[in-house]
Amino acid sequence: MRSTAIDRRTFLALAGASLLPARLARADEQALFLGARLNGDKFEAAVVDEAGADRLVLPLEARGHSFAIDLPRGRAVAFARSPGRFAIAFDVAGRTEPVAIAAAPGRHFFGHGIFTPDGRMMLATESDYEGERGVTGIYDATDGFRRIGELDTAGIGPHEVLLMPDGRTACVANGGILTHPDYDRLKLNIDTMKPSIAYLDIATGEVVEQVELAPELHKLSIRHMVLDAAGAVWFGCQYEGEPADRPPLVGRHRRGRAPELFTGGAGTLRGLDNYVGSMAIDRAGEVIATSSPRGGIVAFWDAATGRHLGDRSLADVCGVAPLAKGHVLATSGRGDMADMTPDRQSPLTGPAGVQWDNHLRRL
């Protein structure tokens, strides 16, 4: 299906986008961030500065999730929340018209994607729901985001995808949970889940490495990831077992080794409440932040050692993105924004009346 095939709601949303203000920051100005949100009864993707002021607002037809970002060319793709059927490519400064991307027949989006370093292709995590397998759809970003193929992720329920430092390898978090758009967000295979982290050669589609957790942790769905300064993959999980269980939810994988898991102690495990909703790393690449909207905390970890550094509380917190060394910007489903470190937080005045969704990305 070509990306130009869009429904009426998408067309109307995009038609209004060019009427909204846009201005990118200069190098000496504040950093910019990209998030999805609900503003009154309107779904939006918004570029904001670190003080929370809007720089660009893009209407969405339904709830958004996360983004693929092509920073050198100043563009991004906003994805619908899983099981999503739409994505929208747009210029983050509002200089060109947005482009709607429809999910291919038999596929739905999982809400995440990446661009290749040259900006020519965009990869999106998707489900082949009839075939009960995960794929990354491949889109030609030079030709209206036409879908030109897909790579098998060697698992079910691929969620977040990262581009590794070599610029050639995609790292995919296979959450292991089977869903079908006809059943909304119903989880169809909890007893047989098999989450994994898979590394794919983008050029050939080959699975060059794949790791799984211990068999007794097969209900620990690997969902979100971030790269540290050493190139290791940190991952956050959502537990689908008994609510009273308290398995570790945060881990690290170094290529060629077994995954490591970190707990942070009983208080942190209770605070995360079996659910990591998003992850970020500070600008120095040294401090990992893992958020839990269910528990209302952000837990911090030392990227080098895995040591737990502290927790910060914010109701319904989920979005986290890098600020300065040791700092992250956090957003919540209640509209709050805060500058956080492992031992303190400072509230920020964001846009009034909005509810931030799961992810916040730095531009």
ChimeraX attribute file (.defattr): number of C-alpha atoms within 10 A of each C-alpha:
attribute: neighborCount
match mode: 1-to-1
recipient: residues
	/A:1	12
	/A:2	17
	/A:3	21
	/A:4	13
	/A:5	12
	/A:6	15
	/A:7	12
	/A:8	9
	/A:9	12
	/A:10	21
	/A:11	16
	/A:12	13
	/A:13	19
	/A:14	21
	/A:15	14
	/A:16	12
	/A:17	19
	/A:18	17
	/A:19	11
	/A:20	12
	/A:21	13
	/A:22	18
	/A:23	14
	/A:24	19
	/A:25	14
	/A:26	8
	/A:27	7
	/A:28	6
	/A:29	10
	/A:30	13
	/A:31	18
	/A:32	20
	/A:33	21
	/A:34	26
	/A:35	26
	/A:36	32
	/A:37	26
	/A:38	21
	/A:39	17
	/A:40	10
	/A:41	7
	/A:42	14
	/A:43	21
	/A:44	25
	/A:45	27
	/A:46	22
	/A:47	27
	/A:48	25
	/A:49	21
	/A:50	21
	/A:51	18
	/A:52	20
	/A:53	14
	/A:54	19
	/A:55	21
	/A:56	23
	/A:57	24
	/A:58	26
	/A:59	23
	/A:60	27
	/A:61	20
	/A:62	19
	/A:63	18
	/A:64	28
	/A:65	24
	/A:66	25
	/A:67	26
	/A:68	22
	/A:69	25
	/A:70	22
	/A:71	14
	/A:72	10
	/A:73	11
	/A:74	15
	/A:75	20
	/A:76	23
	/A:77	28
	/A:78	29
	/A:79	29
	/A:80	25
	/A:81	22
	/A:82	23
	/A:83	20
	/A:84	23
	/A:85	21
	/A:86	26
	/A:87	27
	/A:88	25
	/A:89	22
	/A:90	22
	/A:91	18
	/A:92	28
	/A:93	17
	/A:94	22
	/A:95	13
	/A:96	12
	/A:97	13
	/A:98	22
	/A:99	20
	/A:100	24
	/A:101	26
	/A:102	25
	/A:103	21
	/A:104	17
	/A:105	9
	/A:106	13
	/A:107	23
	/A:108	27
	/A:109	28
	/A:110	25
	/A:111	29
	/A:112	28
	/A:113	28
	/A:114	24
	/A:115	23
	/A:116	18
	/A:117	15
	/A:118	10
	/A:119	17
	/A:120	14
	/A:121	20
	/A:122	25
	/A:123	27
	/A:124	29
	/A:125	29
	/A:126	33
	/A:127	32
	/A:128	21
	/A:129	19
	/A:130	10
	/A:131	10
	/A:132	14
	/A:133	19
	/A:134	28
	/A:135	27
	/A:136	30
	/A:137	23
	/A:138	22
	/A:139	23
	/A:140	16
	/A:141	17
	/A:142	11
	/A:143	12
	/A:144	15
	/A:145	22
	/A:146	19
	/A:147	22
	/A:148	12
	/A:149	12
	/A:150	18
	/A:151	22
	/A:152	20
	/A:153	29
	/A:154	20
	/A:155	25
	/A:156	27
	/A:157	32
	/A:158	35
	/A:159	28
	/A:160	25
	/A:161	27
	/A:162	22
	/A:163	22
	/A:164	16
	/A:165	12
	/A:166	9
	/A:167	13
	/A:168	15
	/A:169	21
	/A:170	25
	/A:171	23
	/A:172	31
	/A:173	29
	/A:174	29
	/A:175	27
	/A:176	27
	/A:177	26
	/A:178	22
	/A:179	23
	/A:180	20
	/A:181	16
	/A:182	9
	/A:183	10
	/A:184	11
	/A:185	12
	/A:186	12
	/A:187	13
	/A:188	13
	/A:189	13
	/A:190	16
	/A:191	11
	/A:192	12
	/A:193	22
	/A:194	23
	/A:195	27
	/A:196	26
	/A:197	27
	/A:198	23
	/A:199	25
	/A:200	25
	/A:201	17
	/A:202	20
	/A:203	9
	/A:204	9
	/A:205	16
	/A:206	15
	/A:207	18
	/A:208	11
	/A:209	13
	/A:210	17
	/A:211	16
	/A:212	16
	/A:213	19
	/A:214	10
	/A:215	11
	/A:216	7
	/A:217	17
	/A:218	22
	/A:219	25
	/A:220	29
	/A:221	29
	/A:222	32
	/A:223	27
	/A:224	28
	/A:225	26
	/A:226	22
	/A:227	22
	/A:228	22
	/A:229	15
	/A:230	12
	/A:231	15
	/A:232	17
	/A:233	22
	/A:234	25
	/A:235	26
	/A:236	26
	/A:237	26
	/A:238	23
	/A:239	21
	/A:240	19
	/A:241	17
	/A:242	9
	/A:243	9
	/A:244	9
	/A:245	13
	/A:246	17
	/A:247	19
	/A:248	22
	/A:249	24
	/A:250	26
	/A:251	18
	/A:252	22
	/A:253	18
	/A:254	13
	/A:255	14
	/A:256	9
	/A:257	9
	/A:258	13
	/A:259	18
	/A:260	14
	/A:261	18
	/A:262	16
	/A:263	18
	/A:264	20
	/A:265	10
	/A:266	10
	/A:267	11
	/A:268	20
	/A:269	20
	/A:270	14
	/A:271	21
	/A:272	25
	/A:273	23
	/A:274	25
	/A:275	24
	/A:276	28
	/A:277	23
	/A:278	27
	/A:279	29
	/A:280	31
	/A:281	29
	/A:282	23
	/A:283	17
	/A:284	14
	/A:285	19
	/A:286	17
	/A:287	27
	/A:288	28
	/A:289	32
	/A:290	30
	/A:291	33
	/A:292	27
	/A:293	25
	/A:294	17
	/A:295	22
	/A:296	19
	/A:297	24
	/A:298	32
	/A:299	26
	/A:300	29
	/A:301	23
	/A:302	19
	/A:303	23
	/A:304	14
	/A:305	9
	/A:306	20
	/A:307	14
	/A:308	19
	/A:309	16
	/A:310	17
	/A:311	23
	/A:312	19
	/A:313	18
	/A:314	23
	/A:315	17
	/A:316	23
	/A:317	31
	/A:318	28
	/A:319	30
	/A:320	32
	/A:321	25
	/A:322	28
	/A:323	22
	/A:324	14
	/A:325	14
	/A:326	21
	/A:327	24
	/A:328	27
	/A:329	29
	/A:330	28
	/A:331	31
	/A:332	25
	/A:333	20
	/A:334	15
	/A:335	21
	/A:336	23
	/A:337	25
	/A:338	22
	/A:339	21
	/A:340	24
	/A:341	25
	/A:342	21
	/A:343	11
	/A:344	12
	/A:345	17
	/A:346	10
	/A:347	14
	/A:348	16
	/A:349	13
	/A:350	19
	/A:351	16
	/A:352	11
	/A:353	12
	/A:354	21
	/A:355	20
	/A:356	29
	/A:357	27
	/A:358	25
	/A:359	27
	/A:360	28
	/A:361	20
	/A:362	20
	/A:363	21
